Amino acid sequence: MADSKGKVLIVEDDMIIALVVENMIKKLGYTLVGKAASGAESINLAKEHEPEIILMDIRLKGEMDGIEAINEIKNHIDTNVIYLTGNSDKVNYDRAKQSGCIDLVSKPFTIGELTRSLDLIPS
């Protein structure tokens, strides 16, 4: 754990995609602190583990989307956010940028694309 690049929380309601992302971040040297499938679950895990990075799907099942969840999380902890989305329309893009995210990555994405986004995070 000493040479981990940082603690990451994955928020994705598609468990196959969540597993793929988990494998990517572990391969890149990050430590997974949790996976959540809903906005409410992500808020609880973020408060508990205080990840340096949250990889957040914008569209989540339930009443809260990923951007709303991030806005709530940022009331409690300071974290870096990269949105993973299959829906990068202008409205969601603008909302995501207003929430203070580092980047938006469109699904499907490669480990190289994820690496480039992670490299945008200030050290």
N, C-alpha and C positions, 0 to 999 in steps of 0.2 A: 504493500500500500504506500510505502514511502516514495516510490517514484511514480505515483499516479499523477496524471495531468489535471485531475480535478474530479469532484463528485458530480454525477449526472443523474437527473430524474427524467425518465421517459414517460410522456403522457400520450397514449395512443389507444384508441378503442378497438383497433384491429390487432388481435394478439399475434398474428403472423408477422405483420409489419413491425410490431413492438419487438419481437424476437430477432428479426433481421437487424433492426437498429441497435439492439443490445449487443449483438455479435460485433457490429461495426465499431461501437465505442470501446468495447473491451479490446479489440484488435488494435485500436489507436492509443491504448494506454490509459483510458479513463476508468473510473470506478463507478459502477452502477449502484445507486442507493435505493432505487425503487422504480416500480412501473405502476402507473395508474391508468385507468380506463375512463375516468370521469373527472369533471372539473372539481367536484367536491373532494374526491379522493386525492387529487393532485394537491389541493390546498393543504390537506392534513399531512401528506407526506412531505411537502415542502417545508412546513413549519417544523416538523419532527427532525428532518435530516439536513436542512439548510444547504441544498445543493448549490454549487457555483454555477451550474449550467442546467437549464431545463429545455429539453427538446419536446416541443408542444404541438400536437395536432390542433388545427383550428376548429375543425368540425368534430365534436364529441357527442356521443349519445347522452341524452338527459337534457336538463333545462339550461345548463350553462355551457357556452362554447369555450374554446381554449383561450381566446383573448380576454373574456370576462374573468376566467380563472386566473390568468396572469395578473390582471389589474388587482385582484384580491390578494394574490400571493405577494405582490410588490408592496402592499400595505404592511407586510410583516417581515419580509426579508429582502435583502439586496441580492439579486441574481441576474445572470445573463440568460437571455431567451433566444432560441432559434425556433422559428415555427416550421413545422413540416406540414405541407398542405397539398391536397389534390385540387384545391379550389382557390386559386390566386387571382380572383377577380379584383377590380379596382377598389371596391368597398372594403373587402377584407384586407387588402394590401394597405390601404390607408389606416384602417383600425389597428392593424398589427404594428405599423410604424409608430403610431401615436402611443402604443403601449410600451415603447422603448426597446423593441427587439433589436438584436444584433443583425439578423438576417432572416429571410424566408427561403426555404428550400422546397421546390416543387417535387411532388411524388410523381412517378418513381424517381429515385436519385441513386447515385453511385457513392461508394465510400470516398471517392475523390471529391465529389461535390460537397459531401458532409464535412470532409477535412478542410476544404476551403472556407466554409462557414465557421467552423470551430477556430480556424486560424485568425478570424476577424476579432475574436474576443481579446480584450486588452489583458496583458499579463499582470 
